[in-house]
Amino acid sequence: MTFSRERIVRGALYIAWLCLAACSEKRGTEPSSPLLEETVEYWSNGYLRSVYQHYTNARGHTVLHGSYRTYSERAQNLLWSERTFFNGQAIALRYERCGPTEDLPIANGDFELGDFTAWRLEGARSTSIQLVPSDDPQRGLHSAKLTLHSGDIVRNGNRVELVRADSGRYQRTHIYGWSFKIPIDYVEEPYWQALCQFHSQPDFAAGEDWNTYPEHKPPISILYGQSRCRLIYHDAEQVQHEIGAFTIEKGAWSSVFFQIGWSMNGDGYIEMYADGQPVTAFNGTDYKSYGSNMYNETGNYLKIGLYRDKQAEAINSVYVDNAYIEACP
């Protein structure tokens, strides 16, 4: 994305300038005046993009000098990195949240190839999962429409889901996100309904397969009902915990963002935002909810769509678009 607007807040930030000057050996190249400017930039969705300090030198060039902070385009006011500059040179990296360092198989997350390349489809009918024209030009040409009927049984469940294999690796930290829409005519029923699952799988290296693998609840899922979504976590003992919730508007697109540290131990964590706002609770330091979130070292995989109680009778659809996965250092 590119930012859509910029505002410059001017002021004499003498303290920051003097601190930098005192700590640097580059006294001969410091600006002739301690007058700094602060620039604030925004992503096209209105979220904060960056805030940085700079001055204009004698040649009229902008020179970075002071703090430089960047923010996520997917979660509002989520700090991504913070650096310090002195006369155009980066002298300190104070914080860096996460960045893609590993190529994960997430091509065609926005379906702009015009098909479902790189996705595994789990639908009982030829019409269960379809590409439809996007209703928002900023989302590209296509979105996915997933429709579920009573009796549509796949893998012993009433489900219609898009699947990304190998998308939750042991002892790695990953970022996930996508957009989804619940249509206005979605029929509410008093049964559980899941919009996504981070699902476990057998430890194939240990000789397990799907026939011998014990049934496990997904360690992470989003359950839906009455325009409310609940973030569900199952611990190593299969005990269910609701660790967050958010509301959606039917007929409108919602976006979710996860940062997940995958682990079989207590250092595993889940951090989630919906429409830019935190879903997981603040723990005094950040919004990470800690606990084991894997059952073995094989890794988990992502499923997006609709999976529900077999008692459900309504014909319902959900829409999905703009999925991404990134691996952190």
TIDO-366926 format. One line per field, with one value per residue (C-alpha): residue number from 1; x, y, z. Coordinates in steps of 0.02 Angstrom, whole numbers, plus 50000, padded with zeros to 5 digits. Layout:
BEGIN
vexnu	[NUM	...] .
x	[X	...] .
y	[Y	...] .
z	[Z	...] .
% end
This chain:
BEGIN
vexnu	[1	2	3	4	5	6	7	8	9	10	11	12	13	14	15	16	17	18	19	20	21	22	23	24	25	26	27	28	29	30	31	32	33	34	35	36	37	38	39	40	41	42	43	44	45	46	47	48	49	50	51	52	53	54	55	56	57	58	59	60	61	62	63	64	65	66	67	68	69	70	71	72	73	74	75	76	77	78	79	80	81	82	83	84	85	86	87	88	89	90	91	92	93	94	95	96	97	98	99	100	101	102	103	104	105	106	107	108	109	110	111	112	113	114	115	116	117	118	119	120	121	122	123	124	125	126	127	128	129	130	131	132	133	134	135	136	137	138	139	140	141	142	143	144	145	146	147	148	149	150	151	152	153	154	155	156	157	158	159	160	161	162	163	164	165	166	167	168	169	170	171	172	173	174	175	176	177	178	179	180	181	182	183	184	185	186	187	188	189	190	191	192	193	194	195	196	197	198	199	200	201	202	203	204	205	206	207	208	209	210	211	212	213	214	215	216	217	218	219	220	221	222	223	224	225	226	227	228	229	230	231	232	233	234	235	236	237	238	239	240	241	242	243	244	245	246	247	248	249	250	251	252	253	254	255	256	257	258	259	260	261	262	263	264	265	266	267	268	269	270	271	272	273	274	275	276	277	278	279	280	281	282	283	284	285	286	287	288	289	290	291	292	293	294	295	296	297	298	299	300	301	302	303	304	305	306	307	308	309	310	311	312	313	314	315	316	317	318	319	320	321	322	323	324	325	326	327	328	329] .
x	[50000	50051	50008	49870	49906	50045	50052	50209	50217	50353	50435	50602	50639	50795	50810	50811	50936	51053	51051	51098	51234	51309	51315	51392	51568	51503	51503	51570	51421	51279	51147	51179	51016	50934	50765	50689	50528	50419	50328	50178	50123	49970	49927	49786	49669	49695	49809	49967	50116	50269	50326	50501	50610	50719	50791	50824	51007	51085	51055	50871	50883	50785	50900	50838	50890	50810	50684	50604	50453	50353	50182	50085	49963	49858	49832	49801	49945	50042	50226	50332	50506	50598	50768	50874	50961	51099	51126	51052	51142	51055	51147	51030	50891	50787	50647	50592	50434	50436	50480	50467	50629	50568	50470	50307	50188	50058	50051	49876	49812	49706	49643	49701	49767	49585	49584	49627	49808	49906	49747	49674	49484	49372	49195	49063	48996	49070	48988	49042	49191	49183	49272	49157	49186	49252	49130	49275	49399	49536	49525	49562	49454	49409	49352	49311	49133	49111	48936	48883	48726	48658	48731	48887	49008	49195	49320	49176	49120	48994	49121	49178	49356	49509	49666	49847	49964	50129	50080	50120	50295	50364	50462	50435	50341	50220	50105	49935	49794	49644	49479	49309	49128	48969	48826	48672	48561	48667	48546	48588	48570	48600	48745	48933	49009	49196	49263	49443	49549	49735	49728	49849	49905	49989	50173	50215	50398	50344	50239	50070	49941	49764	49693	49791	49800	49693	49558	49620	49528	49609	49728	49664	49497	49369	49189	49045	48867	48748	48876	49002	49166	49256	49440	49455	49613	49630	49776	49881	49749	49613	49531	49441	49474	49396	49541	49457	49304	49252	49095	49070	48946	48852	48876	49041	49218	49316	49503	49599	49784	49878	50055	50082	50235	50216	50277	50234	50290	50236	50331	50204	50086	49939	49916	49765	49688	49523	49494	49650	49597	49671	49569	49685	49698	49837	49950	50041	50173	50089	49938	50012	49917	50046	50033	50071	49984	50052	50024	50179	50326	50244	50163	49988	49899	49770	49590	49474	49289	49141	49141	48992	48885	48805	48636	48640	48513	48532	48619	48749	48895	49051	49172	49362	49498	49675	49754	49939	50067	50238	50377	50475	50660] .
y	[50000	50183	50318	50439	50592	50673	50806	50890	50946	51077	51121	51152	50979	51040	50901	50760	50854	50893	50713	50648	50778	50738	50551	50564	50592	50675	50850	50925	50868	50915	51036	51222	51241	51122	51151	50980	50935	50785	50700	50587	50475	50364	50208	50221	50135	50278	50182	50265	50219	50312	50452	50521	50672	50763	50932	51022	51053	51201	51118	51096	50908	50817	50730	50601	50652	50580	50441	50346	50235	50128	50049	49903	49932	49787	49835	50012	50095	49931	49981	49885	49959	50101	50168	50319	50424	50553	50666	50537	50386	50250	50233	50121	49993	50006	49888	49777	49676	49553	49542	49411	49312	49145	49106	49023	48953	49091	49138	49181	49231	49363	49244	49365	49221	49190	49017	48925	48886	48843	48813	48645	48649	48555	48564	48431	48508	48578	48744	48743	48857	48984	49139	49290	49468	49579	49709	49824	49883	49901	49713	49669	49572	49417	49354	49177	49128	48973	48900	48762	48654	48538	48366	48429	48309	48320	48231	48180	48359	48483	48600	48706	48770	48839	48752	48809	48665	48689	48858	48841	48777	48714	48843	48978	49142	49178	49319	49280	49387	49388	49476	49395	49446	49375	49421	49512	49361	49242	49134	49127	48958	48905	48790	48814	48880	48904	49032	48973	48840	48821	48633	48501	48349	48180	48164	48073	48056	47956	47838	47919	47944	48011	47839	47822	48005	48040	48172	48344	48508	48645	48742	48906	48944	49082	49037	49142	49178	49328	49448	49406	49314	49226	49181	49005	48924	48740	48702	48544	48457	48502	48626	48766	48949	49104	49227	49367	49422	49551	49600	49612	49702	49589	49637	49724	49660	49627	49595	49490	49490	49360	49348	49174	49098	48911	48803	48650	48745	48897	49017	48992	49139	49208	49392	49444	49604	49627	49780	49857	49835	49710	49554	49467	49551	49667	49570	49719	49721	49677	49586	49412	49268	49138	48949	48790	48792	48636	48452	48389	48451	48420	48591	48660	48715	48849	48821	48968	48955	48880	48723	48691	48575	48439	48489	48654	48661	48831	48860	48992	49075	49169	49270	49269	49378	49445	49306	49315	49221	49285	49207	49307	49293] .
z	[50000	49981	50104	50058	50162	50261	50392	50457	50636	50654	50817	50899	50970	51059	51186	51058	50950	51093	51156	50985	50964	51134	51098	50925	50866	50707	50780	50621	50519	50634	50567	50585	50679	50803	50719	50683	50597	50633	50489	50512	50368	50348	50250	50123	50247	50370	50489	50552	50442	50508	50622	50600	50637	50511	50461	50296	50258	50168	49999	50034	50060	50194	50318	50444	50619	50776	50797	50653	50697	50577	50606	50534	50391	50458	50640	50699	50793	50803	50816	50692	50710	50792	50739	50784	50649	50662	50512	50393	50465	50564	50730	50830	50803	50960	50913	50770	50789	50646	50463	50327	50320	50255	50097	50147	50016	50018	49834	49774	49945	49859	49721	49587	49482	49444	49523	49684	49646	49805	49907	49955	49943	50063	49995	49964	49803	49644	49691	49874	49842	49702	49642	49633	49573	49710	49778	49824	49689	49820	49849	49669	49548	49647	49816	49872	49915	50023	50039	50159	50154	50286	50253	50165	50249	50217	50330	50444	50472	50403	50327	50180	50202	50115	50178	50184	50226	50316	50384	50570	50600	50765	50867	50737	50745	50604	50552	50476	50412	50297	50267	50283	50264	50338	50220	50280	50242	50346	50448	50633	50720	50901	50857	50860	50699	50665	50540	50553	50633	50663	50659	50722	50623	50654	50692	50532	50580	50732	50627	50659	50521	50513	50553	50715	50767	50922	50902	50954	50968	50863	50975	50901	50817	50791	50834	50766	50820	50817	50741	50877	50855	50997	50996	51068	51134	51182	51297	51301	51407	51280	51399	51307	51348	51272	51262	51165	51067	50938	50844	50657	50546	50428	50247	50282	50268	50427	50439	50563	50606	50707	50770	50841	50922	50898	51042	51145	51300	51397	51285	51146	51122	51023	50983	50882	50813	50722	50613	50689	50870	50995	51031	51152	51322	51377	51497	51570	51434	51270	51198	51192	51272	51325	51330	51234	51064	50978	51014	50922	50819	50651	50653	50629	50472	50433	50380	50336	50296	50387	50496	50608	50712	50606	50678	50581	50441	50357	50192	50232	50146	50199	50092	50106	50028	50047	50149	50192	50297	50345	50447	50576	50619] .
% end
